[in-house]
Amino acid sequence: MINFNQPPFVGKELEYIKAAVDNGQLCGDGKFTKMCAQWMREKFNVKHVLLTTSCTHALEMAAYLCDLEPGDEVIMPSYTFVSTADAFVLRGARIVFVDVHPETMNIDETKIEAAITDRTKVIVPVHYAGVACAMDEIMDIARRHHLKVVEDAAQGVNAYYKGKALGTIGDFGCYSFHETKNYTMGEGGALVFNNDEYLERAEILREKGTDRSKFFRGQVDKYTWVNYGSSYLPSEMNAAYLYAELEEAEKIDEKRHAVYDLYHSMLRPLAEAGFIEQPYVPEYADHNAHMYFIKMPDLEKRTALIRYLREKGVMSVFHYIPLHSSTAGMKFGRFVGEDVYTTKESERLMRLPMFYNLPMEDARYVAECILAYPEFRA
Ligand SMILES: *Cc1c(COP(=O)(O)O)cnc(C)c1O
């Protein structure tokens, strides 16, 4: 059976976890946490990186730092993971969903302005599949309407928009290091930002409402409870796993692109014959091969192909059920404008196996199975 995902393992993870244990500090903000943050600051050219227990938690921190009040509105695509919305709902915000571009499945920036009201506070672009949203246009809308931008870059770690790392363009960027993402620590994430003004509050939020971070830098004698907060810092063992992966980021990136390119070239004839659609990457985006998806003509045909692949020993999956049609989405949000693509495209999209340790011959087998699908014979 060829799995859809397998957590990446590059080589030194266990050695570094042992080193973390030997260092005698297992809780957060030790040596490995700092090395991960430093690595990201340099690689992504961003001033502040706070490692967190998940991208969901990074989004929650960003939602806190946006100072939302109950009834404030947050604009995002409906085609995304639940956490994108949940983090803001926890702050009492109303979610305003707008449609996506069918080619990238990213928020359609031309639909954003019509969704803005006097309660709107934040825009949340989600860089689906690690392919950048139209950030110049989105930042321009945000500037003109005095809105904050929180980038859900869970899938966009080490992907770029006009040379800028995703997550570093808006007010805040949120990364995921869940085991399904390009670089992992099991469960984990990071909050990244450039504005120094957020740093102190962000550290306090992450450290149970205390100024423990300042204490460790020797800036205060003892740490105390200074504001509300939670516990958003991951343990050193998780950070050690991540550091081993970040060190090999190039290798991971190359392998994922090799799988992506193989699928893309082998399946092209099917796209040319009109049986499937393939992903599209705009000129301005340098993606990170986070996923490879194809689109079938409709839901029924997609279900049939997923079933056929399973019979051949290949796991392929679909996602997301649009948030605006979910129980919570109807309660906490509304869709503005017409749902031209969100539902329709979400029913056609399916993801093929894509992970660092996927043998190339397995990827080739996946593509060969699809090429041999009887329905694709003219
Ligand atoms: C994976 C993912 C998340 C959540 O990440 P966690 O680290 O699991 O909390 C949020 N948004 C998007 C778009 C994701 O793909």
Ligand as a Chemical Component Dictionary entry (heavy atoms), coordinates in Angstrom:
data_LIG
# 
_chem_comp.id                   LIG 
_chem_comp.type                 NON-POLYMER 
_chem_comp.pdbx_formal_charge   0 
_chem_comp.three_letter_code    LIG 
# 
loop_
_chem_comp_atom.comp_id 
_chem_comp_atom.atom_id 
_chem_comp_atom.alt_atom_id 
_chem_comp_atom.type_symbol 
_chem_comp_atom.charge 
_chem_comp_atom.model_Cartn_x 
_chem_comp_atom.model_Cartn_y 
_chem_comp_atom.model_Cartn_z 
_chem_comp_atom.pdbx_ordinal 
LIG C1 C1 C 0 -2.220 22.082 8.622  1  
LIG C2 C2 C 0 -2.939 23.360 8.528  2  
LIG C3 C3 C 0 -3.295 24.107 9.664  3  
LIG C4 C4 C 0 -3.130 23.596 11.073 4  
LIG O1 O1 O 0 -1.835 23.255 11.401 5  
LIG P1 P1 P 0 -1.556 22.541 12.805 6  
LIG O2 O2 O 0 -0.069 22.717 12.966 7  
LIG O3 O3 O 0 -1.951 21.116 12.643 8  
LIG O4 O4 O 0 -2.320 23.231 13.856 9  
LIG C5 C5 C 0 -3.881 25.350 9.494  10 
LIG N1 N1 N 0 -4.137 25.837 8.267  11 
LIG C6 C6 C 0 -3.839 25.141 7.140  12 
LIG C7 C7 C 0 -4.138 25.752 5.818  13 
LIG C8 C8 C 0 -3.237 23.875 7.241  14 
LIG O5 O5 O 0 -2.964 23.189 6.123  15 
# 
loop_
_chem_comp_bond.comp_id 
_chem_comp_bond.atom_id_1 
_chem_comp_bond.atom_id_2 
_chem_comp_bond.value_order 
_chem_comp_bond.pdbx_ordinal 
LIG C1 C2 SING 1  
LIG C2 C3 SING 2  
LIG C2 C8 DOUB 3  
LIG C3 C4 SING 4  
LIG C3 C5 DOUB 5  
LIG C4 O1 SING 6  
LIG O1 P1 SING 7  
LIG P1 O2 DOUB 8  
LIG P1 O3 SING 9  
LIG P1 O4 SING 10 
LIG C5 N1 SING 11 
LIG N1 C6 DOUB 12 
LIG C6 C7 SING 13 
LIG C6 C8 SING 14 
LIG C8 O5 SING 15 
# 
